[in-house]
């Protein structure tokens, strides 16, 4: 599950609220060990997702860097190339 959490800092355009919430959801799923909480735990699960999303956004808003922002398309292409190389090696 956690490998689905992507770096959100220092990208152009900046991370959206949906991306921050998706990362928070993955984190809470991993920590809780549950992808779909029971009805008894649903409120606590949802509250945790919102709290993690809020603090993640706060962190992203306050991080400082001197590095130029990364381009999302270029980084996505690099990731695709790494995946192709990795999976080509597995099928060989």
KEPARO-752925 format. One line per 4 residues: number of its first residue (from 1); their letters; for each residue y, z, x of C-alpha. Coordinates in steps of 0.1 Angstrom, whole numbers, m for minus. Layout:
<pabas>
NUM = a = Y,Z,X; ...;
</pabas>
This chain:
<pabas>
1 = xxxx = 0,0,0; 26,10,26; 24,m23,44; 42,m37,14;
5 = xxxx = 73,m17,22; 97,m39,41; 126,m31,64; 157,m31,42;
9 = xxxx = 184,m23,68; 207,m48,85; 199,m79,65; 223,m105,51;
13 = xxxx = 225,m104,21; 220,m67,19; 190,m52,1; 193,m52,m37;
17 = xxxx = 187,m22,m59; 154,m38,m71; 142,m40,m34; 152,m4,m28;
21 = xxxx = 134,7,m60; 103,m13,m51; 101,3,m17; 105,37,m34;
25 = xxxx = 77,29,m58; 54,20,m30; 62,52,m11; 56,74,m42;
29 = xxxx = 23,55,m49; 11,61,m14; 21,98,m12; 7,105,m47;
33 = xxxx = m25,85,m42; m19,69,m76; m7,35,m86; m5,44,m122;
37 = xxxx = 0,81,m130; m16,98,m159; 6,105,m189; 7,142,m178;
41 = xxxx = 22,131,m144; 43,101,m155; 76,120,m158; 72,136,m123;
45 = xxxx = 61,102,m109; 91,84,m124; 115,112,m113; 102,109,m77;
49 = xxxx = 106,71,m77; 143,75,m88; 150,103,m63; 135,83,m34;
53 = xxxx = 153,52,m44; 186,71,m46; 182,87,m12; 170,54,3;
57 = xxxx = 201,37,m9; 222,65,4; 206,61,38; 211,23,39;
61 = xxxx = 248,28,29; 253,52,58; 233,36,87; 255,21,114;
65 = xxxx = 244,m7,138; 261,m29,164; 234,m56,159; 242,m87,139;
69 = xxxx = 226,m88,105; 193,m106,103; 189,m137,81; 163,m131,54;
73 = xxxx = 151,m167,54; 146,m168,92; 127,m134,91; 105,m146,62;
77 = xxxx = 97,m178,82; 87,m157,112; 65,m135,90; 48,m166,76;
81 = xxxx = 41,m179,111; 26,m146,122; 4,m145,91; m8,m181,96;
85 = xxxx = m16,m173,132; m34,m140,123; m54,m155,95; m63,m187,115;
89 = xxxx = m78,m164,141; m99,m146,115; m113,m177,100; m121,m193,134;
</pabas>
